[in-house]
Amino acid sequence: MSEETITVVTQESKGDDTPIVQPTIEGENKEATPAVEPEKEAEKSAEKKDEEAEKPLSEKAQKKVNDRMNELTKEKYEAIEKANREETARVALEKRLAELETKIPDLNLPPPPNQIDYATDEEYRQAVVQYADYVADTKIRKTQETEQRARYQQEVHGRKAKFINKIDDFKKANPEVQDFEAVTFSKEIMAMNQHNPYLFEAVEKSEFGPEIGLYLGKNLGEADRLARLHPMDAAKEIWVMEQNITKAKAEAKPKVVSSAGEPITPVGSSAEAAGKKPEAMTYKEYEAMRMKQLKKGG
C-alpha cells in the first residue's frame, strides 16, 4: 500500500488560524493501473505449461516414464493372452463335454454339468474337469473289467477243454461207465454248481476231476454238503479226496512175488487185496475201493 501524505491547509475563515488537516493519497491524481482480465491470465498459464512440457525430461524422469509404459503394455498383452486362454479352454471344454455325452449310454454315466446351474464360469469349468476325470476313471475301470472278464472266460474255456480231455481219457480207461455225463452233469449237480461254482471249478482243475465228479454225481448228499461249504473249505475237501485217491493208487501197486509163485486168490476177495493196479481196475472195482476208503475216513 502507498504511503499517505498529510497536507496541511491553512483556513482563515472566521479569523481562526487552526490548520485543517486533510489526508491525501500520493499519486491520487495519477492514472489508475488497469486490472488483468481472467481470460488472458488463463492463456498465459496454459502457455507456461506448454513451454514447461516442451522442455526435455531428465534422464531419470524419462526412464521412469518408459518403465511405466512398459508395465502398462505388459499388463495389456497379459490381459489379452488370459482372455485367449480362457476362450481356448472354454472351447476345449465344450468339445470334450460333447465327446463325453456320446459315451454316456455305453458307460451308464450321469448327465454332464449344465452351465446354467453354476454361478460363475470358473465353477462351471471346474465341474466339467471333475466330470471329465470321472468319465475317464469310469472308462478305465470298465476297460479293466472287460479285460478281466475276457481273461476269466479264456481261463474257463481252457479249464473246461482240459476237463473234457480228462473225461475222454477216463471213459476210454473205463468203458463200462456208460452214464458218465448223465450222472456227473445231472440237473441236481448243475443246480449245486449255480450255488457254489467254486466247488466244481476245483473238480475241473483236479487231476482226478472225472473220478471225483462221478462220485459226487452218485452221492448227491455228499455233493450237497460240499456245495454248502465255504469255497475254501470245499476246495480242501476236494484236495483230501485227491490225496486219498493218490494214496489208494500207491497202496494198490503190485507187490513183489516170491519164487514160490503167486498166492491163491481167495474167492470173493477184492481187487485191492489181490494187488491189482488202480489203472488196471474196472471203474466198479475202483469205485468199490474208494467207497471203502471213504467209509474208513482214509
C-alpha positions in Angstrom: 0.0 0.0 0.0 1.3 3.5 -0.9 2.2 5.8 1.9 -0.3 8.6 2.8 0.9 12.2 2.7 -0.6 14.6 5.1 -1.2 18.0 3.6 -1.7 21.0 5.9 -4.1 23.6 4.6 -4.5 26.8 6.5 -8.0 28.1 6.7 -8.5 31.7 7.6 -12.2 31.6 8.0 -13.6 33.5 10.9 -10.1 34.6 11.9 -9.3 31.0 13.1 -5.7 30.2 12.4 -6.2 26.5 13.3 -4.9 24.4 10.4 -7.2 21.9 8.8 -5.6 18.6 8.2 -6.7 16.8 5.0 -5.3 13.4 4.1 -4.4 12.9 0.6 -3.0 9.7 -1.1 0.2 10.2 -3.0 -0.4 9.7 -6.7 -4.1 10.4 -6.3 -4.2 12.3 -9.5 -2.2 9.8 -11.4 -4.0 7.3 -13.8 -5.1 4.0 -12.2 -3.5 0.8 -13.3 -6.0 -1.3 -15.3 -6.9 -4.8 -13.9 -5.7 -8.0 -15.8 -8.6 -9.9 -17.4 -9.2 -13.6 -16.2 -9.2 -15.0 -19.8 -5.8 -13.5 -20.5 -4.4 -14.9 -17.2 -5.6 -18.4 -18.2 -4.0 -18.1 -21.6 -0.7 -17.2 -20.0 -0.9 -20.1 -17.6 -1.6 -22.5 -20.4 1.3 -21.1 -22.5 3.5 -21.5 -19.5 2.6 -25.2 -19.1 3.1 -25.8 -22.8 6.5 -24.3 -22.5 7.3 -26.5 -19.5 6.1 -29.6 -21.4 8.3 -28.8 -24.3 11.3 -28.8 -22.0 13.2 -32.1 -22.4 12.9 -34.5 -19.4 15.8 -35.5 -17.4 17.3 -39.0 -17.9 15.9 -40.3 -14.6 12.4 -38.9 -15.4 12.5 -40.3 -18.9 13.4 -43.8 -17.6 10.5 -43.6 -15.1 8.1 -42.8 -17.9 9.5 -45.6 -20.1 9.2 -48.2 -17.3 5.6 -47.2 -16.6 4.8 -47.5 -20.3 6.4 -50.9 -20.4 4.3 -52.0 -17.4 1.1 -50.8 -19.0 1.9 -52.5 -22.3 2.8 -55.8 -20.5 -0.4 -55.7 -18.5 -2.4 -55.1 -21.7 -1.0 -58.1 -23.5 -1.2 -60.3 -20.4 -4.9 -59.5 -20.3 -5.3 -60.3 -24.0 -3.4 -63.6 -23.5 -5.5 -64.5 -20.5 -8.7 -63.9 -22.4 -7.4 -66.0 -25.3 -6.5 -68.9 -22.9 -9.9 -68.7 -21.3 -11.6 -68.8 -24.6 -9.5 -71.7 -25.8 -10.2 -73.5 -22.6 -13.9 -72.9 -22.9 -14.0 -74.2 -26.5 -11.9 -77.3 -25.4 -14.2 -78.0 -22.5 -17.3 -77.8 -24.7 -15.7 -80.1 -27.2 -14.7 -82.5 -24.5 -18.1 -82.4 -23.0 -19.7 -83.1 -26.3 -17.4 -86.2 -26.7 -18.3 -87.4 -23.2 -22.0 -87.1 -23.9 -21.7 -89.7 -26.7 -20.2 -92.1 -24.1 -22.9 -91.8 -21.5 -25.1 -94.6 -22.8 -22.2 -97.0 -23.1 -20.7 -96.3 -19.7 -24.1 -95.7 -17.9 -22.9 -92.3 -16.7 -24.9 -89.5 -15.1 -25.7 -86.4 -17.2 -22.8 -83.8 -17.6 -22.9 -80.5 -15.8 -25.0 -77.7 -17.2 -23.6 -74.2 -17.2 -26.8 -72.6 -16.1 -26.5 -74.5 -12.8 -23.3 -72.6 -11.8 -22.9 -69.1 -10.6 -19.6 -68.4 -12.4 -17.7 -69.7 -15.4 -14.9 -70.8 -13.2 -17.2 -73.1 -11.1 -18.6 -74.5 -14.4 -15.1 -75.2 -15.7 -14.1 -77.0 -12.5 -17.3 -79.1 -12.7 -16.6 -80.0 -16.3 -13.0 -81.0 -15.4 -14.2 -83.1 -12.5 -16.8 -84.7 -14.7 -14.2 -85.5 -17.3 -12.0 -87.1 -14.7 -14.9 -89.2 -13.5 -15.7 -90.3 -17.0 -12.0 -91.2 -17.7 -11.8 -93.2 -14.4 -15.1 -95.0 -15.3 -13.8 -95.8 -18.8 -10.6 -97.2 -17.3 -12.5 -99.3 -14.8 -14.9 -100.6 -17.4 -11.9 -101.5 -19.7 -10.2 -103.3 -16.8 -13.4 -105.1 -16.0 -13.8 -106.1 -19.7 -10.2 -107.3 -19.9 -10.5 -109.2 -16.6 -13.8 -110.8 -17.8 -12.1 -111.8 -21.1 -9.2 -113.4 -19.2 -11.5 -115.2 -16.9 -13.6 -116.5 -19.8 -10.4 -117.6 -21.5 -9.3 -119.4 -18.4 -12.7 -121.1 -18.0 -12.6 -122.2 -21.6 -9.1 -123.6 -21.2 -10.0 -125.4 -17.9 -13.1 -126.9 -19.4 -11.2 -128.1 -22.5 -8.7 -129.9 -20.3 -11.5 -131.4 -18.2 -13.2 -132.7 -21.4 -9.9 -134.3 -22.4 -9.6 -135.9 -18.9 -13.2 -137.2 -19.2 -12.3 -138.8 -22.6 -9.3 -140.5 -21.1 -11.3 -141.7 -18.1 -14.1 -143.1 -20.4 -11.5 -144.9 -22.5 -10.0 -146.4 -19.4 -13.4 -147.3 -18.1 -15.6 -148.4 -21.0 -18.1 -149.9 -18.6 -19.1 -146.5 -17.4 -21.9 -145.7 -19.9 -23.8 -143.0 -18.0 -20.9 -140.6 -17.1 -22.5 -137.4 -18.5 -25.9 -138.2 -17.2 -24.7 -138.8 -13.7 -21.8 -136.2 -13.4 -23.8 -133.4 -15.0 -27.3 -134.2 -13.7 -29.8 -131.3 -13.1 -29.2 -131.7 -9.4 -25.4 -131.2 -9.8 -26.0 -128.3 -12.2 -28.2 -126.6 -9.5 -25.5 -127.1 -6.9 -23.0 -125.6 -9.4 -25.1 -122.5 -9.5 -25.0 -122.3 -5.7 -21.3 -122.8 -5.4 -19.4 -122.7 -8.7 -16.1 -122.7 -7.0 -16.6 -126.3 -5.8 -17.0 -127.5 -9.4 -14.1 -125.3 -10.6 -12.0 -127.3 -8.1 -13.3 -130.5 -9.5 -12.5 -129.5 -13.1 -9.0 -128.4 -12.1 -8.3 -131.6 -10.1 -6.1 -134.3 -11.6 -8.8 -136.7 -10.7 -11.7 -134.5 -11.8 -13.7 -137.2 -13.7 -13.5 -139.6 -10.8 -14.5 -137.0 -8.2 -17.2 -135.6 -10.4 -18.7 -139.1 -11.0 -18.5 -139.8 -7.2 -20.4 -136.6 -6.4 -23.0 -137.4 -9.1 -23.7 -140.7 -7.5 -23.6 -139.3 -3.9 -25.8 -136.2 -4.1 -26.0 -135.9 -0.3 -22.2 -135.5 -0.2 -22.2 -133.2 -3.1 -24.9 -131.0 -1.5 -22.8 -130.9 1.7 -19.7 -129.7 -0.1 -21.7 -127.2 -2.1 -22.9 -125.6 1.1 -19.4 -125.1 2.4 -17.3 -122.0 2.0 -15.4 -122.2 -1.3 -12.1 -122.6 0.6 -13.4 -125.4 2.7 -15.0 -127.1 -0.3 -11.6 -126.9 -2.1 -9.9 -128.5 0.9 -12.4 -131.4 0.8 -11.6 -131.9 -2.9 -7.9 -131.8 -2.0 -8.5 -134.5 0.6 -10.2 -136.7 -2.0 -7.2 -136.2 -4.3 -4.8 -137.3 -1.5 -6.9 -140.4 -0.8 -7.0 -141.4 -4.5 -3.2 -140.9 -4.7 -2.7 -143.0 -1.6 -5.0 -145.7 -2.8 -3.2 -146.0 -6.1 0.1 -146.1 -4.3 -1.1 -148.8 -2.0 -2.5 -150.8 -4.9 0.8 -151.2 -6.6 1.7 -154.9 -7.3 3.7 -156.5 -4.5 6.9 -158.4 -5.2 6.1 -162.0 -5.9 8.3 -164.7 -4.4 9.8 -167.6 -6.3 7.1 -169.8 -4.8 4.6 -168.4 -7.2 1.6 -166.2 -6.8 -0.6 -166.9 -3.8 -4.0 -168.3 -4.5 -6.6 -165.5 -4.6 -9.4 -166.3 -2.2 -12.8 -166.4 -3.7 -14.7 -163.1 -3.2 -11.5 -161.1 -2.3 -11.4 -157.6 -3.6 -9.2 -156.3 -6.3 -7.3 -154.3 -3.8 -6.5 -157.4 -1.8 -5.3 -159.1 -5.0 -2.8 -156.2 -5.5 -4.4 -155.1 -8.8 -3.3 -151.6 -10.1 -5.9 -148.9 -10.0 -5.3 -148.2 -13.6 -6.0 -151.8 -14.4 -9.2 -151.9 -12.3 -12.6 -151.5 -13.8 -14.5 -148.4 -12.7 -16.7 -150.6 -10.5 -13.7 -152.1 -8.8 -12.1 -148.7 -8.3 -15.4 -147.3 -7.0 -15.8 -150.1 -4.5 -12.2 -149.5 -3.3 -12.9 -145.7 -3.0 -16.1 -146.2 -1.1 -14.4 -148.5 1.3 -11.6 -145.9 1.9 -14.1 -143.1 2.3 -16.0 -145.1 4.9 -12.8 -145.6 6.8 -12.1 -141.9 6.5 -8.9 -142.6 4.6 
